[in-house]
Amino acid sequence: MKLYRALDYKDLSRKAANLIAAQVMMKPDCVLGLATGSTPIGTYEQLVEKYQNGDLDFKEVKSANLDEYRGLTKDNDQSYYYFMNHHLFKHVNIHLENTNIPNGMEPDSKKECLRYEKVISDLGGVDLQLLGLGHNGHIGFNEPSESFDQITHCVDLTPSTIEANKRFFEKAEDVPKQAYTMGIGTIMQARKILLIVSGEDKADILYQSLCGPITPHVPASVLQLHKDVVVVADEAALSKFSEK
């Protein structure tokens, strides 16, 4: 595992974008596993800037997103399909037919989960998987549980995750209660994983994830077992490391 210390969120975003850009340059037809949420936004802004400056080309890149809310249409401004188009896809030259996101409107969860696993398999797997870190240690929507879920599945979101996400919705009752997400096993099959973490509110869970016991009660702790993980975190998120 490699750990890069960033000065602040802007520096974190720049460093993360440089790592993703390097992957694209080394393998123009690579498969990027992409994440949503507030933390990756700055990274995507940096990637768009690199493209607009002529330093990065996405025309051969393929992508597979980690997750999608169940029950939200693609045009809903809180869907992850909308998020990815708004923050990245429509600003670069990636072909939309090469982008993949779970279908939140598929009512048959087993059917959708098996379909998405096949999509990832048909792509040849993920070359670089971008991850954020939830306050409870979740990666994707793999919530704390008694076991590590292996493949793409439909998950009931925990109250803490719903609470964290309700700021994006007009009313608390509008927040979806379920999501489709890549499983821990699917994530761990990525050839390289890039975890980005920002803010003092993530300091405790980041320390637990990287230095604590490997347990499904802290899903991100499983990353300790991956052979090629890069963590980019800012000073605030790394504050517990300095103390200990």
CYANA upper distance limits for C-alpha pairs under 8 A (distance plus 0.5 A):
  1 MET  CA    224 GLN  CA      7.92
  1 MET  CA    226 HIS  CA      8.49
  1 MET  CA    227 LYS  CA      7.75
  1 MET  CA    228 ASP  CA      6.61
  1 MET  CA    229 VAL  CA      5.39
  1 MET  CA    230 VAL  CA      6.34
  1 MET  CA    231 VAL  CA      8.02
  2 LYS  CA    229 VAL  CA      6.87
  2 LYS  CA    230 VAL  CA      5.26
  2 LYS  CA    231 VAL  CA      6.63
  3 LEU  CA    230 VAL  CA      6.44
  3 LEU  CA    231 VAL  CA      5.24
  3 LEU  CA    232 VAL  CA      6.53
  3 LEU  CA    233 ALA  CA      8.23
  4 TYR  CA    230 VAL  CA      8.07
  4 TYR  CA    231 VAL  CA      6.55
  4 TYR  CA    232 VAL  CA      5.28
  4 TYR  CA    233 ALA  CA      7.02
  5 ARG  CA     12 LEU  CA      8.39
  5 ARG  CA    232 VAL  CA      6.57
  5 ARG  CA    233 ALA  CA      5.98
  5 ARG  CA    234 ASP  CA      6.18
  5 ARG  CA    235 GLU  CA      7.06
  5 ARG  CA    238 LEU  CA      8.20
  6 ALA  CA     11 ASP  CA      5.97
  6 ALA  CA     12 LEU  CA      5.53
  6 ALA  CA     15 LYS  CA      8.16
  6 ALA  CA    232 VAL  CA      7.24
  6 ALA  CA    233 ALA  CA      6.24
  6 ALA  CA    234 ASP  CA      4.79
  6 ALA  CA    235 GLU  CA      6.65
  7 LEU  CA     11 ASP  CA      6.34
  7 LEU  CA     12 LEU  CA      7.66
  7 LEU  CA    234 ASP  CA      5.95
  7 LEU  CA    235 GLU  CA      6.07
  8 ASP  CA     12 LEU  CA      6.61
  8 ASP  CA    198 SER  CA      8.23
  8 ASP  CA    234 ASP  CA      5.51
  8 ASP  CA    235 GLU  CA      6.83
  8 ASP  CA    236 ALA  CA      8.13
  9 TYR  CA     13 SER  CA      6.60
  9 TYR  CA     42 GLY  CA      8.31
  9 TYR  CA    198 SER  CA      6.73
  9 TYR  CA    199 GLY  CA      8.48
  9 TYR  CA    234 ASP  CA      6.76
 10 LYS  CA     14 ARG  CA      6.77
 10 LYS  CA     42 GLY  CA      7.44
 11 ASP  CA     15 LYS  CA      6.67
 11 ASP  CA    234 ASP  CA      8.26
 12 LEU  CA     16 ALA  CA      6.59
 12 LEU  CA     43 THR  CA      8.41
 12 LEU  CA    196 ILE  CA      8.03
 12 LEU  CA    198 SER  CA      8.26
 12 LEU  CA    232 VAL  CA      6.80
 12 LEU  CA    233 ALA  CA      6.82
 12 LEU  CA    234 ASP  CA      6.57
 13 SER  CA     17 ALA  CA      6.53
 13 SER  CA     40 PRO  CA      7.87
 13 SER  CA     42 GLY  CA      5.63
 13 SER  CA     43 THR  CA      4.83
 13 SER  CA     46 GLN  CA      7.41
 14 ARG  CA     18 ASN  CA      6.67
 14 ARG  CA     42 GLY  CA      8.31
 14 ARG  CA     43 THR  CA      6.92
 14 ARG  CA     46 GLN  CA      6.75
 15 LYS  CA     19 LEU  CA      6.94
 15 LYS  CA    232 VAL  CA      7.89
 16 ALA  CA     20 ILE  CA      6.89
 16 ALA  CA     43 THR  CA      6.66
 16 ALA  CA    194 LEU  CA      8.24
 16 ALA  CA    196 ILE  CA      7.79
 16 ALA  CA    232 VAL  CA      7.25
 17 ALA  CA     21 ALA  CA      6.43
 17 ALA  CA     43 THR  CA      5.67
 17 ALA  CA     44 TYR  CA      7.66
 17 ALA  CA     46 GLN  CA      6.48
 17 ALA  CA     47 LEU  CA      6.25
 18 ASN  CA     22 ALA  CA      6.56
 19 LEU  CA     23 GLN  CA      6.95
 20 ILE  CA     24 VAL  CA      6.93
 20 ILE  CA    128 LEU  CA      8.15
 21 ALA  CA     25 MET  CA      6.63
 21 ALA  CA     47 LEU  CA      7.71
 21 ALA  CA     56 LEU  CA      7.36
 22 ALA  CA     26 MET  CA      6.56
 23 GLN  CA     27 LYS  CA      6.55
 23 GLN  CA     28 PRO  CA      8.33
 23 GLN  CA     30 CYS  CA      7.92
 23 GLN  CA    128 LEU  CA      7.97
 24 VAL  CA     28 PRO  CA      5.37
 24 VAL  CA     29 ASP  CA      7.78
 24 VAL  CA     30 CYS  CA      6.77
 24 VAL  CA     56 LEU  CA      8.23
 24 VAL  CA     57 ASP  CA      8.26
 24 VAL  CA     58 PHE  CA      8.09
 24 VAL  CA     61 VAL  CA      7.84
 25 MET  CA     56 LEU  CA      7.86
 28 PRO  CA     57 ASP  CA      8.13
 28 PRO  CA     58 PHE  CA      7.84
 28 PRO  CA     60 GLU  CA      6.33
 28 PRO  CA     61 VAL  CA      6.64
 29 ASP  CA     60 GLU  CA      5.08
 29 ASP  CA     61 VAL  CA      5.15
 29 ASP  CA     62 LYS  CA      7.23
 30 CYS  CA     60 GLU  CA      8.00
 30 CYS  CA     61 VAL  CA      5.87
 30 CYS  CA     62 LYS  CA      6.78
 30 CYS  CA    126 VAL  CA      8.32
 30 CYS  CA    127 ASP  CA      6.66
 31 VAL  CA     61 VAL  CA      6.65
 31 VAL  CA     62 LYS  CA      5.24
 31 VAL  CA     63 SER  CA      5.70
 31 VAL  CA     64 ALA  CA      7.78
 31 VAL  CA    123 LEU  CA      7.72
 31 VAL  CA    125 GLY  CA      7.64
 31 VAL  CA    126 VAL  CA      5.56
 31 VAL  CA    127 ASP  CA      5.76
 31 VAL  CA    128 LEU  CA      7.36
 32 LEU  CA     61 VAL  CA      7.87
 32 LEU  CA     62 LYS  CA      6.79
 32 LEU  CA     63 SER  CA      5.14
 32 LEU  CA     64 ALA  CA      6.87
 32 LEU  CA    126 VAL  CA      6.46
 32 LEU  CA    127 ASP  CA      6.54
 32 LEU  CA    128 LEU  CA      5.72
 32 LEU  CA    129 GLN  CA      6.51
 32 LEU  CA    130 LEU  CA      8.15
 33 GLY  CA     63 SER  CA      6.21
 33 GLY  CA     64 ALA  CA      5.41
 33 GLY  CA     65 ASN  CA      6.00
 33 GLY  CA     66 LEU  CA      7.16
 33 GLY  CA    126 VAL  CA      6.45
 33 GLY  CA    127 ASP  CA      8.01
 33 GLY  CA    128 LEU  CA      6.44
 33 GLY  CA    129 GLN  CA      4.67
 33 GLY  CA    130 LEU  CA      6.28
 34 LEU  CA     63 SER  CA      7.30
 34 LEU  CA     64 ALA  CA      6.68
 34 LEU  CA     65 ASN  CA      5.14
 34 LEU  CA     66 LEU  CA      6.62
 34 LEU  CA    129 GLN  CA      6.80
 34 LEU  CA    130 LEU  CA      5.80
 34 LEU  CA    131 LEU  CA      7.86
 35 ALA  CA     40 PRO  CA      7.44
 35 ALA  CA     65 ASN  CA      6.50
 35 ALA  CA     66 LEU  CA      6.21
 35 ALA  CA     67 ASP  CA      8.17
 35 ALA  CA    130 LEU  CA      6.33
 35 ALA  CA    131 LEU  CA      6.27
 35 ALA  CA    132 GLY  CA      7.43
 35 ALA  CA    140 GLY  CA      7.95
 36 THR  CA     40 PRO  CA      6.81
 36 THR  CA     41 ILE  CA      8.20
 36 THR  CA     66 LEU  CA      8.50
 36 THR  CA     80 TYR  CA      7.22
 36 THR  CA     83 PHE  CA      7.70
 36 THR  CA     84 MET  CA      7.88
 36 THR  CA    132 GLY  CA      8.35
 37 GLY  CA     41 ILE  CA      7.84
 37 GLY  CA    132 GLY  CA      8.13
 39 THR  CA     43 THR  CA      8.39
 39 THR  CA    132 GLY  CA      7.10
 39 THR  CA    196 ILE  CA      7.78
 39 THR  CA    197 VAL  CA      7.53
 39 THR  CA    198 SER  CA      7.36
 40 PRO  CA     44 TYR  CA      6.74
 40 PRO  CA    132 GLY  CA      7.79
 40 PRO  CA    196 ILE  CA      8.13
 41 ILE  CA     45 GLU  CA      6.75
 41 ILE  CA     87 HIS  CA      7.31
 42 GLY  CA     46 GLN  CA      6.78
 43 THR  CA     47 LEU  CA      6.82
 44 TYR  CA     48 VAL  CA      6.65
 44 TYR  CA     87 HIS  CA      6.87
 44 TYR  CA     88 LEU  CA      6.38
 45 GLU  CA     49 GLU  CA      6.73
 45 GLU  CA     87 HIS  CA      7.58
 45 GLU  CA     88 LEU  CA      7.93
 46 GLN  CA     50 LYS  CA      6.77
 47 LEU  CA     51 TYR  CA      6.79
 47 LEU  CA     56 LEU  CA      8.28
 47 LEU  CA     88 LEU  CA      8.45
 48 VAL  CA     52 GLN  CA      6.62
 48 VAL  CA     88 LEU  CA      7.12
 48 VAL  CA     91 HIS  CA      6.75
 48 VAL  CA     92 VAL  CA      6.77
 49 GLU  CA     53 ASN  CA      6.60
 50 LYS  CA     54 GLY  CA      6.89
 50 LYS  CA     55 ASP  CA      5.65
 50 LYS  CA     56 LEU  CA      6.13
 51 TYR  CA     55 ASP  CA      6.05
 51 TYR  CA     56 LEU  CA      5.06
 51 TYR  CA     57 ASP  CA      6.74
 51 TYR  CA     58 PHE  CA      8.48
 51 TYR  CA     92 VAL  CA      6.87
 52 GLN  CA     56 LEU  CA      8.47
 52 GLN  CA     92 VAL  CA      8.15
 57 ASP  CA     92 VAL  CA      8.46
 57 ASP  CA     93 ASN  CA      7.51
 58 PHE  CA     92 VAL  CA      7.24
 58 PHE  CA     93 ASN  CA      5.93
 58 PHE  CA     94 ILE  CA      5.29
 59 LYS  CA     93 ASN  CA      5.89
 59 LYS  CA     94 ILE  CA      5.27
 59 LYS  CA     95 HIS  CA      6.80
 60 GLU  CA     94 ILE  CA      7.56
 60 GLU  CA     95 HIS  CA      8.33
 61 VAL  CA     94 ILE  CA      6.93
 61 VAL  CA     98 ASN  CA      7.74
 62 LYS  CA     94 ILE  CA      8.21
 62 LYS  CA     98 ASN  CA      5.34
 62 LYS  CA     99 THR  CA      6.26
 62 LYS  CA    123 LEU  CA      8.46
 63 SER  CA     98 ASN  CA      6.91
 63 SER  CA     99 THR  CA      5.27
 63 SER  CA    100 ASN  CA      6.40
 64 ALA  CA     99 THR  CA      6.63
 64 ALA  CA    100 ASN  CA      5.12
 64 ALA  CA    101 ILE  CA      6.47
 64 ALA  CA    120 ILE  CA      7.52
 64 ALA  CA    126 VAL  CA      8.23
 65 ASN  CA    100 ASN  CA      6.65
 65 ASN  CA    101 ILE  CA      5.51
 65 ASN  CA    102 PRO  CA      7.86
 66 LEU  CA    101 ILE  CA      7.90
 66 LEU  CA    140 GLY  CA      6.17
 66 LEU  CA    181 THR  CA      6.27
 66 LEU  CA    182 MET  CA      5.95
 67 ASP  CA     80 TYR  CA      8.04
 67 ASP  CA    101 ILE  CA      7.30
 67 ASP  CA    102 PRO  CA      6.66
 67 ASP  CA    140 GLY  CA      6.72
 67 ASP  CA    141 PHE  CA      7.46
 67 ASP  CA    179 ALA  CA      7.43
 67 ASP  CA    180 TYR  CA      5.94
 67 ASP  CA    181 THR  CA      4.67
 67 ASP  CA    182 MET  CA      6.79
 68 GLU  CA     79 SER  CA      7.29
 68 GLU  CA     80 TYR  CA      6.11
 68 GLU  CA     81 TYR  CA      8.03
 68 GLU  CA    101 ILE  CA      7.37
 68 GLU  CA    102 PRO  CA      6.19
 68 GLU  CA    103 ASN  CA      7.61
 68 GLU  CA    104 GLY  CA      6.34
 68 GLU  CA    179 ALA  CA      6.13
 68 GLU  CA    180 TYR  CA      5.89
 68 GLU  CA    181 THR  CA      7.11
 69 TYR  CA     79 SER  CA      6.98
 69 TYR  CA     80 TYR  CA      7.76
 69 TYR  CA    104 GLY  CA      6.13
 69 TYR  CA    176 PRO  CA      6.90
 69 TYR  CA    178 GLN  CA      6.76
 69 TYR  CA    179 ALA  CA      4.65
 69 TYR  CA    180 TYR  CA      6.73
 70 ARG  CA    103 ASN  CA      8.29
 70 ARG  CA    104 GLY  CA      4.72
 70 ARG  CA    105 MET  CA      6.81
 70 ARG  CA    106 GLU  CA      8.39
 70 ARG  CA    176 PRO  CA      7.31
 70 ARG  CA    177 LYS  CA      8.35
 70 ARG  CA    178 GLN  CA      5.97
 70 ARG  CA    179 ALA  CA      5.08
 70 ARG  CA    180 TYR  CA      6.72
 71 GLY  CA    104 GLY  CA      5.82
 71 GLY  CA    105 MET  CA      5.64
 71 GLY  CA    106 GLU  CA      8.41
 71 GLY  CA    176 PRO  CA      7.69
 72 LEU  CA     76 ASN  CA      6.74
 72 LEU  CA     78 GLN  CA      8.25
 72 LEU  CA     79 SER  CA      6.39
 72 LEU  CA    104 GLY  CA      6.35
 72 LEU  CA    105 MET  CA      6.84
 72 LEU  CA    176 PRO  CA      8.39
 73 THR  CA     79 SER  CA      7.32
 73 THR  CA    104 GLY  CA      7.39
 73 THR  CA    105 MET  CA      6.76
 74 LYS  CA     79 SER  CA      6.56
 74 LYS  CA     80 TYR  CA      8.29
 74 LYS  CA     81 TYR  CA      6.06
 74 LYS  CA     82 TYR  CA      6.57
 75 ASP  CA     79 SER  CA      7.76
 75 ASP  CA     81 TYR  CA      8.27
 75 ASP  CA     82 TYR  CA      6.63
 76 ASN  CA     82 TYR  CA      7.20
 77 ASP  CA     82 TYR  CA      6.15
 77 ASP  CA     83 PHE  CA      7.59
 78 GLN  CA     82 TYR  CA      7.28
 78 GLN  CA     83 PHE  CA      7.43
 78 GLN  CA    168 PHE  CA      7.68
 78 GLN  CA    169 PHE  CA      7.99
 79 SER  CA     83 PHE  CA      6.83
 80 TYR  CA     84 MET  CA      6.55
 80 TYR  CA    101 ILE  CA      8.37
 81 TYR  CA     85 ASN  CA      6.92
 81 TYR  CA    101 ILE  CA      7.13
 82 TYR  CA     86 HIS  CA      6.50
 83 PHE  CA     87 HIS  CA      6.51
 84 MET  CA     88 LEU  CA      6.04
 84 MET  CA     89 PHE  CA      6.53
 85 ASN  CA     89 PHE  CA      5.02
 85 ASN  CA     90 LYS  CA      5.76
 85 ASN  CA     91 HIS  CA      8.45
 86 HIS  CA     90 LYS  CA      6.98
 86 HIS  CA     91 HIS  CA      8.44
 87 HIS  CA     91 HIS  CA      7.97
 88 LEU  CA     92 VAL  CA      7.07
 89 PHE  CA     93 ASN  CA      7.93
 89 PHE  CA     94 ILE  CA      6.83
 89 PHE  CA     96 LEU  CA      7.84
 94 ILE  CA     98 ASN  CA      7.82
 94 ILE  CA     99 THR  CA      8.44
 95 HIS  CA     99 THR  CA      7.58
100 ASN  CA    119 VAL  CA      8.40
102 PRO  CA    112 GLU  CA      7.86
102 PRO  CA    116 TYR  CA      6.90
102 PRO  CA    180 TYR  CA      7.04
102 PRO  CA    181 THR  CA      8.17
103 ASN  CA    112 GLU  CA      7.50
104 GLY  CA    179 ALA  CA      7.88
104 GLY  CA    180 TYR  CA      7.45
106 GLU  CA    112 GLU  CA      6.85
108 ASP  CA    112 GLU  CA      6.82
109 SER  CA    113 CYS  CA      6.54
109 SER  CA    153 HIS  CA      7.90
109 SER  CA    154 CYS  CA      6.74
109 SER  CA    180 TYR  CA      8.47
110 LYS  CA    114 LEU  CA      6.69
110 LYS  CA    153 HIS  CA      8.05
111 LYS  CA    115 ARG  CA      6.60
112 GLU  CA    116 TYR  CA      6.64
113 CYS  CA    117 GLU  CA      6.76
113 CYS  CA    151 ILE  CA      8.39
113 CYS  CA    152 THR  CA      5.66
113 CYS  CA    153 HIS  CA      5.97
113 CYS  CA    154 CYS  CA      7.90
113 CYS  CA    180 TYR  CA      7.87
114 LEU  CA    118 LYS  CA      6.80
114 LEU  CA    152 THR  CA      7.78
115 ARG  CA    119 VAL  CA      6.80
116 TYR  CA    120 ILE  CA      6.89
116 TYR  CA    152 THR  CA      7.54
117 GLU  CA    121 SER  CA      6.72
117 GLU  CA    151 ILE  CA      7.65
117 GLU  CA    152 THR  CA      6.78
117 GLU  CA    186 THR  CA      8.50
118 LYS  CA    122 ASP  CA      6.40
119 VAL  CA    123 LEU  CA      6.78
120 ILE  CA    124 GLY  CA      7.12
120 ILE  CA    125 GLY  CA      5.94
120 ILE  CA    126 VAL  CA      7.71
121 SER  CA    125 GLY  CA      5.93
125 GLY  CA    189 GLN  CA      7.83
125 GLY  CA    190 ALA  CA      6.96
125 GLY  CA    191 ARG  CA      8.47
126 VAL  CA    189 GLN  CA      7.97
126 VAL  CA    190 ALA  CA      5.28
126 VAL  CA    191 ARG  CA      6.92
127 ASP  CA    190 ALA  CA      6.26
127 ASP  CA    191 ARG  CA      5.50
127 ASP  CA    192 LYS  CA      6.49
128 LEU  CA    190 ALA  CA      6.73
128 LEU  CA    191 ARG  CA      6.67
128 LEU  CA    192 LYS  CA      5.17
128 LEU  CA    193 ILE  CA      6.05
128 LEU  CA    194 LEU  CA      7.51
129 GLN  CA    187 ILE  CA      7.76
129 GLN  CA    190 ALA  CA      6.62
129 GLN  CA    191 ARG  CA      8.39
129 GLN  CA    192 LYS  CA      6.73
129 GLN  CA    193 ILE  CA      5.20
129 GLN  CA    194 LEU  CA      6.49
130 LEU  CA    193 ILE  CA      6.58
130 LEU  CA    194 LEU  CA      5.33
130 LEU  CA    195 LEU  CA      6.55
130 LEU  CA    196 ILE  CA      8.15
131 LEU  CA    139 ILE  CA      7.06
131 LEU  CA    140 GLY  CA      7.67
131 LEU  CA    193 ILE  CA      7.82
131 LEU  CA    194 LEU  CA      6.55
131 LEU  CA    195 LEU  CA      5.21
131 LEU  CA    196 ILE  CA      6.82
132 GLY  CA    139 ILE  CA      6.97
132 GLY  CA    140 GLY  CA      8.11
132 GLY  CA    195 LEU  CA      6.27
132 GLY  CA    196 ILE  CA      5.88
132 GLY  CA    197 VAL  CA      6.69
133 LEU  CA    137 GLY  CA      6.45
133 LEU  CA    138 HIS  CA      6.55
133 LEU  CA    139 ILE  CA      6.13
133 LEU  CA    195 LEU  CA      7.93
133 LEU  CA    196 ILE  CA      7.80
133 LEU  CA    197 VAL  CA      6.78
133 LEU  CA    202 LYS  CA      8.28
133 LEU  CA    206 LEU  CA      8.21
133 LEU  CA    220 ALA  CA      7.88
134 GLY  CA    138 HIS  CA      5.32
134 GLY  CA    139 ILE  CA      6.95
134 GLY  CA    161 THR  CA      8.31
134 GLY  CA    202 LYS  CA      8.33
135 HIS  CA    201 ASP  CA      8.06
135 HIS  CA    202 LYS  CA      6.61
135 HIS  CA    205 ILE  CA      6.91
136 ASN  CA    143 GLU  CA      8.02
136 ASN  CA    144 PRO  CA      7.61
136 ASN  CA    160 SER  CA      8.11
136 ASN  CA    161 THR  CA      8.45
136 ASN  CA    205 ILE  CA      7.31
136 ASN  CA    218 VAL  CA      7.42
137 GLY  CA    143 GLU  CA      7.95
137 GLY  CA    144 PRO  CA      7.68
137 GLY  CA    205 ILE  CA      6.50
137 GLY  CA    206 LEU  CA      8.19
137 GLY  CA    209 SER  CA      7.42
137 GLY  CA    217 HIS  CA      8.48
137 GLY  CA    218 VAL  CA      5.48
137 GLY  CA    219 PRO  CA      6.06
137 GLY  CA    220 ALA  CA      5.95
137 GLY  CA    221 SER  CA      8.28
138 HIS  CA    142 ASN  CA      5.74
138 HIS  CA    143 GLU  CA      5.48
138 HIS  CA    144 PRO  CA      7.11
138 HIS  CA    218 VAL  CA      7.42
138 HIS  CA    219 PRO  CA      5.87
138 HIS  CA    220 ALA  CA      6.55
139 ILE  CA    143 GLU  CA      8.02
139 ILE  CA    219 PRO  CA      7.13
139 ILE  CA    220 ALA  CA      6.43
140 GLY  CA    181 THR  CA      6.59
140 GLY  CA    182 MET  CA      7.25
140 GLY  CA    183 GLY  CA      8.48
141 PHE  CA    155 VAL  CA      7.62
141 PHE  CA    157 LEU  CA      7.89
141 PHE  CA    179 ALA  CA      7.60
141 PHE  CA    180 TYR  CA      8.18
141 PHE  CA    181 THR  CA      6.14
141 PHE  CA    182 MET  CA      8.32
142 ASN  CA    149 ASP  CA      7.87
142 ASN  CA    155 VAL  CA      7.91
142 ASN  CA    181 THR  CA      7.59
142 ASN  CA    182 MET  CA      8.41
142 ASN  CA    183 GLY  CA      7.17
142 ASN  CA    184 ILE  CA      7.50
142 ASN  CA    219 PRO  CA      7.20
143 GLU  CA    155 VAL  CA      8.46
143 GLU  CA    157 LEU  CA      7.68
143 GLU  CA    158 THR  CA      7.52
143 GLU  CA    217 HIS  CA      8.44
143 GLU  CA    219 PRO  CA      7.23
144 PRO  CA    216 PRO  CA      6.24
144 PRO  CA    217 HIS  CA      4.81
144 PRO  CA    218 VAL  CA      6.21
144 PRO  CA    219 PRO  CA      6.36
145 SER  CA    216 PRO  CA      6.06
145 SER  CA    217 HIS  CA      5.83
146 GLU  CA    216 PRO  CA      6.36
146 GLU  CA    217 HIS  CA      7.11
147 SER  CA    216 PRO  CA      5.78
147 SER  CA    217 HIS  CA      8.48
148 PHE  CA    183 GLY  CA      8.35
148 PHE  CA    184 ILE  CA      6.60
148 PHE  CA    185 GLY  CA      8.13
148 PHE  CA    216 PRO  CA      5.95
148 PHE  CA    219 PRO  CA      7.70
149 ASP  CA    153 HIS  CA      8.35
149 ASP  CA    183 GLY  CA      5.77
149 ASP  CA    184 ILE  CA      6.04
149 ASP  CA    185 GLY  CA      7.24
150 GLN  CA    183 GLY  CA      5.30
150 GLN  CA    184 ILE  CA      5.63
150 GLN  CA    185 GLY  CA      4.50
150 GLN  CA    186 THR  CA      6.81
151 ILE  CA    182 MET  CA      6.49
151 ILE  CA    183 GLY  CA      4.58
151 ILE  CA    184 ILE  CA      7.15
151 ILE  CA    185 GLY  CA      6.14
151 ILE  CA    186 THR  CA      5.84
152 THR  CA    180 TYR  CA      7.48
152 THR  CA    181 THR  CA      5.91
152 THR  CA    182 MET  CA      4.54
152 THR  CA    183 GLY  CA      5.09
152 THR  CA    186 THR  CA      7.49
153 HIS  CA    180 TYR  CA      6.19
153 HIS  CA    181 THR  CA      6.21
153 HIS  CA    182 MET  CA      7.07
153 HIS  CA    183 GLY  CA      6.91
154 CYS  CA    178 GLN  CA      7.28
154 CYS  CA    179 ALA  CA      6.13
154 CYS  CA    180 TYR  CA      5.00
154 CYS  CA    181 THR  CA      6.95
155 VAL  CA    178 GLN  CA      6.00
155 VAL  CA    179 ALA  CA      6.01
155 VAL  CA    180 TYR  CA      6.86
155 VAL  CA    181 THR  CA      7.77
156 ASP  CA    177 LYS  CA      6.51
156 ASP  CA    178 GLN  CA      5.11
156 ASP  CA    179 ALA  CA      7.38
157 LEU  CA    161 THR  CA      6.69
157 LEU  CA    162 ILE  CA      6.94
157 LEU  CA    177 LYS  CA      5.96
157 LEU  CA    178 GLN  CA      5.96
157 LEU  CA    179 ALA  CA      7.67
158 THR  CA    162 ILE  CA      6.78
159 PRO  CA    163 GLU  CA      6.47
160 SER  CA    164 ALA  CA      6.64
161 THR  CA    165 ASN  CA      6.67
162 ILE  CA    166 LYS  CA      6.53
162 ILE  CA    175 VAL  CA      7.10
162 ILE  CA    176 PRO  CA      8.20
162 ILE  CA    177 LYS  CA      7.63
163 GLU  CA    167 ARG  CA      8.31
163 GLU  CA    172 ALA  CA      8.46
165 ASN  CA    169 PHE  CA      8.08
165 ASN  CA    175 VAL  CA      7.57
166 LYS  CA    170 GLU  CA      8.31
166 LYS  CA    171 LYS  CA      7.67
166 LYS  CA    172 ALA  CA      5.88
166 LYS  CA    174 ASP  CA      8.36
166 LYS  CA    175 VAL  CA      6.33
169 PHE  CA    174 ASP  CA      6.82
169 PHE  CA    175 VAL  CA      6.91
170 GLU  CA    174 ASP  CA      7.55
171 LYS  CA    175 VAL  CA      7.92
182 MET  CA    186 THR  CA      6.38
182 MET  CA    187 ILE  CA      7.00
183 GLY  CA    187 ILE  CA      6.77
184 ILE  CA    188 MET  CA      6.55
184 ILE  CA    219 PRO  CA      8.40
185 GLY  CA    189 GLN  CA      6.89
186 THR  CA    190 ALA  CA      7.76
188 MET  CA    223 LEU  CA      7.98
188 MET  CA    226 HIS  CA      7.07
191 ARG  CA    228 ASP  CA      7.56
192 LYS  CA    227 LYS  CA      8.49
192 LYS  CA    228 ASP  CA      5.69
192 LYS  CA    229 VAL  CA      6.52
192 LYS  CA    230 VAL  CA      8.33
193 ILE  CA    228 ASP  CA      6.94
193 ILE  CA    229 VAL  CA      5.28
193 ILE  CA    230 VAL  CA      6.70
194 LEU  CA    229 VAL  CA      6.50
194 LEU  CA    230 VAL  CA      5.39
194 LEU  CA    231 VAL  CA      6.35
194 LEU  CA    232 VAL  CA      8.00
195 LEU  CA    229 VAL  CA      7.94
195 LEU  CA    230 VAL  CA      6.75
195 LEU  CA    231 VAL  CA      5.22
195 LEU  CA    232 VAL  CA      6.77
196 ILE  CA    231 VAL  CA      6.41
196 ILE  CA    232 VAL  CA      5.42
196 ILE  CA    233 ALA  CA      6.21
197 VAL  CA    202 LYS  CA      7.58
197 VAL  CA    206 LEU  CA      8.18
197 VAL  CA    231 VAL  CA      8.29
197 VAL  CA    232 VAL  CA      7.01
197 VAL  CA    233 ALA  CA      5.22
197 VAL  CA    234 ASP  CA      7.37
197 VAL  CA    237 ALA  CA      6.91
198 SER  CA    202 LYS  CA      7.24
198 SER  CA    233 ALA  CA      6.23
198 SER  CA    234 ASP  CA      5.95
198 SER  CA    236 ALA  CA      7.34
198 SER  CA    237 ALA  CA      5.79
199 GLY  CA    203 ALA  CA      7.49
199 GLY  CA    234 ASP  CA      7.47
199 GLY  CA    235 GLU  CA      8.38
199 GLY  CA    236 ALA  CA      5.52
199 GLY  CA    237 ALA  CA      5.27
200 GLU  CA    236 ALA  CA      5.00
200 GLU  CA    237 ALA  CA      5.28
200 GLU  CA    238 LEU  CA      8.19
200 GLU  CA    239 SER  CA      7.55
201 ASP  CA    237 ALA  CA      7.65
202 LYS  CA    206 LEU  CA      6.45
202 LYS  CA    237 ALA  CA      6.00
203 ALA  CA    207 TYR  CA      6.74
203 ALA  CA    236 ALA  CA      7.38
203 ALA  CA    237 ALA  CA      4.80
203 ALA  CA    238 LEU  CA      6.25
203 ALA  CA    239 SER  CA      6.64
203 ALA  CA    240 LYS  CA      6.37
204 ASP  CA    208 GLN  CA      6.76
204 ASP  CA    240 LYS  CA      7.06
205 ILE  CA    209 SER  CA      6.45
206 LEU  CA    210 LEU  CA      6.71
206 LEU  CA    237 ALA  CA      7.61
206 LEU  CA    238 LEU  CA      8.08
207 TYR  CA    211 CYS  CA      6.08
207 TYR  CA    212 GLY  CA      7.45
207 TYR  CA    238 LEU  CA      8.16
207 TYR  CA    240 LYS  CA      7.00
207 TYR  CA    241 PHE  CA      7.28
208 GLN  CA    212 GLY  CA      4.99
208 GLN  CA    213 PRO  CA      8.00
208 GLN  CA    218 VAL  CA      8.05
208 GLN  CA    221 SER  CA      7.69
209 SER  CA    213 PRO  CA      8.35
209 SER  CA    214 ILE  CA      8.22
209 SER  CA    218 VAL  CA      7.00
209 SER  CA    219 PRO  CA      8.24
209 SER  CA    220 ALA  CA      5.89
209 SER  CA    221 SER  CA      4.64
209 SER  CA    222 VAL  CA      8.30
209 SER  CA    223 LEU  CA      8.35
209 SER  CA    224 GLN  CA      8.46
210 LEU  CA    220 ALA  CA      8.43
210 LEU  CA    221 SER  CA      6.50
210 LEU  CA    223 LEU  CA      8.16
210 LEU  CA    224 GLN  CA      6.91
212 GLY  CA    221 SER  CA      7.68
213 PRO  CA    221 SER  CA      7.51
214 ILE  CA    218 VAL  CA      7.87
214 ILE  CA    221 SER  CA      5.43
214 ILE  CA    222 VAL  CA      6.14
214 ILE  CA    224 GLN  CA      7.91
215 THR  CA    219 PRO  CA      7.08
215 THR  CA    221 SER  CA      6.83
215 THR  CA    222 VAL  CA      7.50
216 PRO  CA    221 SER  CA      8.11
216 PRO  CA    222 VAL  CA      8.14
222 VAL  CA    226 HIS  CA      8.01
223 LEU  CA    229 VAL  CA      7.62
233 ALA  CA    237 ALA  CA      6.48
233 ALA  CA    238 LEU  CA      7.00
234 ASP  CA    238 LEU  CA      6.81
235 GLU  CA    239 SER  CA      6.61
238 LEU  CA    242 SER  CA      7.36
239 SER  CA    243 GLU  CA      7.04
240 LYS  CA    244 LYS  CA      6.63
